[in-house]
Amino acid sequence: MAPSVTNPKTNGTLAAAKDRRPMTVPDFMAAKSRGTRLTMLTAYDYTLARILDDAGVDAILVGDSLGMVMQGEPHSLKVTLNEMIYHTRLVARGIRTSLLVADMPFMSYQVSPQHALESAGRLVKEGGAHAVKLEGGERSARAVEAITSADIPVMGHVGLTPQSVHRLGGFRVQRDAARLLDDALALSQAGAFALVVECIPVDLAEQIRKSVKIPTIGIGAGAGCDGQVLVTHDMLGLYGDLHPRFVKQYADVGSSIAHAVEEYCREVREGEFPGPEHSFRS
């Protein structure tokens, strides 16, 4: 895993980009046996991806959550494969060392294993993804097998699967232990290299982690997983439409931006900006 150095400005740890080597799928998988916790955050453009990568996040997910936080939709179902390819391409330009994972959007893998393979291939070839992520357990196992047969790494996703929002009746905690354990095992056996586990009880997340050899990445699944993922806009206070219980807000960037814009508007209206230091002389 990447070495890290203390950042005196934040009193935290900031991985030195120049000393890090790119995170690979084998590295990601090996972290579980080493007991190294994995970090993953979302990004949808070059600028944010560059910031996350420089800060040392292990993996960056181009999530279909962009339908909500970038497009203003109530769910992710309207996101298209072409849109995912576009945003993945932007993020890829900002990455030096993080593993780049792209979500497979609704109806890009459900039709048939062959269709799933073709969609995944486009995300890698046109988008620059290192791996793809898809939702569903046993029902998605054949798609995972087809995609991995072409040496495209697949991250699975069980528990609350946002693309199933209508069937689930909303974004709700999932508690069917037997089904979720079967789903996790099915994806692991199909060749997935990691597994996102979303919105399930803590004890069930622990059972899943112990039942599979691949890393489990939790979101709303407690601290017992092998790593964690959050939507970056949530943890930075940039997206205020939803306030999931499992999100810790590490900064209130939204309020900072609003304050800066208010100051800009005031200074322009009152003639304070631009000042002499922002102007040119003949």
C-alpha positions as CSV (number, residue, x, y, z in Angstrom):
1,M,0.0,0.0,0.0
2,A,1.0,3.6,-0.5
3,P,3.3,5.2,2.1
4,S,2.0,8.4,3.7
5,V,3.6,11.5,5.3
6,T,2.2,13.9,7.8
7,N,0.7,17.0,6.4
8,P,1.4,19.9,8.9
9,K,-1.4,22.0,7.4
10,T,-4.1,19.6,8.1
11,N,-2.6,17.6,11.0
12,G,-3.7,14.5,9.1
13,T,-2.0,12.2,6.7
14,L,-1.5,13.0,3.0
15,A,0.1,10.3,0.8
16,A,3.0,11.8,-1.0
17,A,2.0,11.5,-4.7
18,K,5.6,11.3,-5.9
19,D,6.3,8.4,-3.6
20,R,3.2,6.4,-4.4
21,R,2.8,3.8,-7.1
22,P,-0.5,3.2,-8.9
23,M,-3.0,1.1,-7.0
24,T,-3.8,-2.1,-8.9
25,V,-6.5,-4.6,-8.6
26,P,-4.1,-7.2,-7.1
27,D,-3.0,-4.5,-4.6
28,F,-6.6,-3.8,-3.7
29,M,-7.4,-7.5,-3.2
30,A,-4.2,-8.1,-1.1
31,A,-5.1,-5.3,1.3
32,K,-7.7,-7.6,3.0
33,S,-5.1,-10.3,4.0
34,R,-2.8,-7.6,5.2
35,G,-5.5,-6.0,7.3
36,T,-5.1,-2.6,5.5
37,R,-8.3,-0.6,5.4
38,L,-9.2,0.6,1.9
39,T,-10.6,4.0,1.0
40,M,-12.9,4.9,-1.9
41,L,-14.7,8.1,-2.8
42,T,-16.7,9.3,-5.9
43,A,-15.7,11.8,-8.5
44,Y,-17.3,12.9,-11.8
45,D,-14.8,15.4,-13.3
46,Y,-11.1,16.1,-13.7
47,T,-10.7,18.7,-11.0
48,L,-12.2,16.7,-8.1
49,A,-10.5,13.5,-9.3
50,R,-7.1,15.3,-9.2
51,I,-7.7,16.5,-5.6
52,L,-8.8,13.0,-4.4
53,D,-5.9,11.3,-6.1
54,D,-3.4,13.8,-4.7
55,A,-4.8,13.2,-1.2
56,G,-4.1,9.5,-1.5
57,V,-7.5,7.8,-1.8
58,D,-7.1,4.2,-2.8
59,A,-9.9,4.1,-5.4
60,I,-12.1,6.6,-7.1
61,L,-15.6,5.5,-8.2
62,V,-17.3,7.3,-11.0
63,G,-20.7,6.5,-9.6
64,D,-24.0,6.6,-11.3
65,S,-24.9,8.7,-8.3
66,L,-24.0,11.5,-10.8
67,G,-27.6,11.3,-11.8
68,M,-28.5,12.8,-8.4
69,V,-25.6,15.0,-7.4
70,M,-24.7,16.2,-10.9
71,Q,-27.9,16.0,-12.9
72,G,-30.5,16.7,-10.1
73,E,-32.5,13.6,-10.6
74,P,-34.2,11.8,-7.7
75,H,-32.4,8.5,-8.5
76,S,-29.7,7.1,-10.8
77,L,-32.0,5.3,-13.3
78,K,-31.8,7.9,-16.1
79,V,-28.0,7.9,-16.3
80,T,-26.9,6.5,-19.7
81,L,-23.8,4.4,-20.6
82,N,-22.6,7.3,-22.8
83,E,-22.8,9.7,-19.9
84,M,-20.9,7.3,-17.7
85,I,-18.2,6.9,-20.4
86,Y,-17.9,10.7,-20.7
87,H,-17.6,11.3,-16.9
88,T,-15.2,8.4,-16.6
89,R,-13.0,9.9,-19.3
90,L,-12.9,13.2,-17.4
91,V,-11.9,11.5,-14.1
92,A,-9.3,9.4,-15.8
93,R,-7.4,12.5,-16.8
94,G,-7.0,13.5,-13.2
95,I,-5.8,10.2,-11.8
96,R,-2.2,9.2,-11.3
97,T,-2.3,6.5,-8.6
98,S,-5.9,5.8,-7.5
99,L,-7.7,2.7,-8.9
100,L,-10.5,4.0,-11.2
101,V,-13.8,2.1,-11.0
102,A,-16.8,3.0,-13.2
103,D,-20.4,2.2,-12.4
104,M,-22.3,0.3,-15.0
105,P,-25.6,2.2,-15.3
106,F,-29.1,0.8,-15.3
107,M,-29.8,-1.5,-18.3
108,S,-26.2,-1.6,-19.4
109,Y,-25.7,-5.2,-18.1
110,Q,-29.1,-6.7,-17.2
111,V,-30.2,-7.7,-20.8
112,S,-27.6,-10.4,-21.3
113,P,-24.1,-11.4,-20.3
114,Q,-22.9,-10.5,-23.8
115,H,-24.5,-7.0,-23.5
116,A,-22.8,-6.6,-20.1
117,L,-19.4,-7.5,-21.6
118,E,-19.9,-5.0,-24.4
119,S,-20.9,-2.2,-22.0
120,A,-18.0,-2.9,-19.7
121,G,-15.6,-3.0,-22.6
122,R,-16.7,0.5,-23.6
123,L,-16.1,1.9,-20.1
124,V,-12.6,0.5,-20.2
125,K,-11.7,1.3,-23.8
126,E,-13.5,4.6,-24.2
127,G,-13.7,5.8,-20.6
128,G,-10.3,4.7,-19.3
129,A,-11.7,2.8,-16.4
130,H,-9.5,0.2,-14.6
131,A,-12.5,-1.8,-13.4
132,V,-16.3,-1.6,-13.5
133,K,-18.9,-2.0,-10.8
134,L,-22.4,-3.5,-11.1
135,E,-25.3,-4.1,-8.8
136,G,-27.1,-7.3,-7.8
137,G,-26.0,-10.7,-6.4
138,E,-27.0,-14.1,-7.9
139,R,-28.9,-12.5,-10.7
140,S,-25.7,-10.6,-11.9
141,A,-23.3,-13.5,-11.5
142,R,-23.4,-14.6,-15.2
143,A,-22.7,-11.0,-16.2
144,V,-19.7,-10.9,-13.9
145,E,-18.4,-14.1,-15.3
146,A,-18.7,-12.8,-18.9
147,I,-17.0,-9.5,-18.1
148,T,-14.1,-11.1,-16.1
149,S,-13.6,-13.7,-18.9
150,A,-12.3,-10.7,-21.0
151,D,-9.9,-9.8,-18.1
152,I,-12.0,-6.7,-17.1
153,P,-12.0,-6.5,-13.3
154,V,-15.5,-6.3,-11.7
155,M,-16.5,-4.9,-8.3
156,G,-19.8,-6.2,-7.1
157,H,-22.5,-4.4,-5.1
158,V,-25.0,-6.0,-2.7
159,G,-27.4,-4.8,0.0
160,L,-29.2,-1.6,-0.9
161,T,-28.8,-1.5,-4.7
162,P,-29.9,2.0,-5.8
163,Q,-30.9,0.8,-9.3
164,S,-33.5,-1.4,-7.6
165,V,-35.1,1.6,-5.8
166,H,-38.6,0.9,-7.2
167,R,-38.6,-2.8,-6.2
168,L,-37.2,-2.0,-2.8
169,G,-39.7,0.8,-2.2
170,G,-37.1,3.4,-1.6
171,F,-33.6,3.7,-0.1
172,R,-34.0,1.3,2.9
173,V,-31.8,-0.8,5.1
174,Q,-31.7,-4.4,3.8
175,R,-32.0,-7.2,6.4
176,D,-32.5,-10.5,4.5
177,A,-29.3,-12.2,5.8
178,A,-29.7,-15.5,3.9
179,R,-30.2,-13.8,0.6
180,L,-27.5,-11.2,1.0
181,L,-25.0,-13.9,2.1
182,D,-25.9,-15.9,-1.0
183,D,-25.5,-12.8,-3.2
184,A,-22.1,-12.0,-1.8
185,L,-20.9,-15.6,-2.3
186,A,-22.3,-15.7,-5.8
187,L,-20.4,-12.6,-6.9
188,S,-17.2,-13.7,-5.2
189,Q,-17.4,-17.1,-7.0
190,A,-18.2,-15.4,-10.3
191,G,-14.9,-13.6,-10.2
192,A,-15.5,-10.2,-8.6
193,F,-12.4,-8.7,-7.0
194,A,-14.2,-6.7,-4.4
195,L,-17.7,-6.1,-3.0
196,V,-19.6,-2.9,-2.1
197,V,-21.9,-3.6,0.8
198,E,-24.5,-0.9,1.3
199,C,-27.1,-0.2,4.1
200,I,-27.1,-3.5,6.0
201,P,-26.9,-4.2,9.7
202,V,-23.4,-4.2,11.2
203,D,-23.5,-7.9,12.2
204,L,-24.6,-9.0,8.7
205,A,-21.7,-6.9,7.2
206,E,-19.3,-8.8,9.5
207,Q,-20.7,-12.1,8.3
208,I,-20.3,-11.2,4.7
209,R,-16.7,-10.0,5.2
210,K,-15.8,-13.3,6.9
211,S,-17.6,-15.4,4.2
212,V,-15.8,-14.0,1.2
213,K,-12.0,-13.8,0.5
214,I,-12.4,-10.5,-1.5
215,P,-12.4,-7.1,0.2
216,T,-15.8,-5.7,1.3
217,I,-16.2,-1.9,1.0
218,G,-18.9,-0.6,3.3
219,I,-21.3,2.3,3.0
220,G,-23.8,2.3,5.8
221,A,-22.6,-1.1,6.9
222,G,-20.5,-0.2,9.9
223,A,-16.8,-0.4,10.6
224,G,-16.4,-4.1,10.2
225,C,-15.8,-4.0,6.4
226,D,-12.4,-4.1,4.8
227,G,-12.8,-0.5,3.6
228,Q,-15.3,2.4,3.2
229,V,-16.8,4.4,0.4
230,L,-18.8,7.6,0.5
231,V,-20.2,10.0,-2.1
232,T,-17.7,12.9,-2.0
233,H,-20.4,15.5,-2.4
234,D,-22.1,14.2,0.8
235,M,-19.0,14.1,2.9
236,L,-18.0,17.6,1.8
237,G,-21.4,19.2,2.3
238,L,-21.9,19.9,-1.4
239,Y,-25.2,18.0,-1.8
240,G,-27.9,18.9,0.6
241,D,-30.9,17.1,-0.9
242,L,-30.3,14.0,1.1
243,H,-28.8,13.4,4.6
244,P,-28.1,9.7,5.0
245,R,-27.4,8.6,8.6
246,F,-24.2,6.8,7.5
247,V,-22.5,9.9,6.1
248,K,-20.0,11.8,8.2
249,Q,-19.6,15.4,6.9
250,Y,-15.9,16.2,7.0
251,A,-16.3,19.7,5.7
252,D,-19.0,22.2,4.8
253,V,-17.7,23.2,1.4
254,G,-21.1,24.2,0.2
255,S,-21.4,26.9,2.8
256,S,-17.9,28.1,2.0
257,I,-18.7,28.4,-1.7
258,A,-22.0,30.3,-0.9
259,H,-20.1,32.7,1.3
260,A,-17.4,33.3,-1.3
261,V,-20.0,34.0,-4.0
262,E,-21.9,36.4,-1.7
263,E,-18.7,38.3,-1.1
264,Y,-17.9,38.4,-4.8
265,C,-21.4,39.8,-5.6
266,R,-21.1,42.4,-2.9
267,E,-17.7,43.6,-4.0
268,V,-18.6,43.8,-7.6
269,R,-21.8,45.7,-6.8
270,E,-20.0,48.1,-4.5
271,G,-17.1,48.7,-6.8
272,E,-14.5,47.0,-4.6
273,F,-13.6,44.3,-7.2
274,P,-11.6,44.4,-9.4
275,G,-9.0,46.5,-7.6
276,P,-5.7,47.9,-8.9
277,E,-3.9,44.6,-8.1
278,H,-6.3,42.8,-10.5
279,S,-5.9,45.2,-13.4
280,F,-3.4,45.9,-16.1
281,R,-1.7,49.3,-17.1
282,S,-0.7,50.4,-20.5
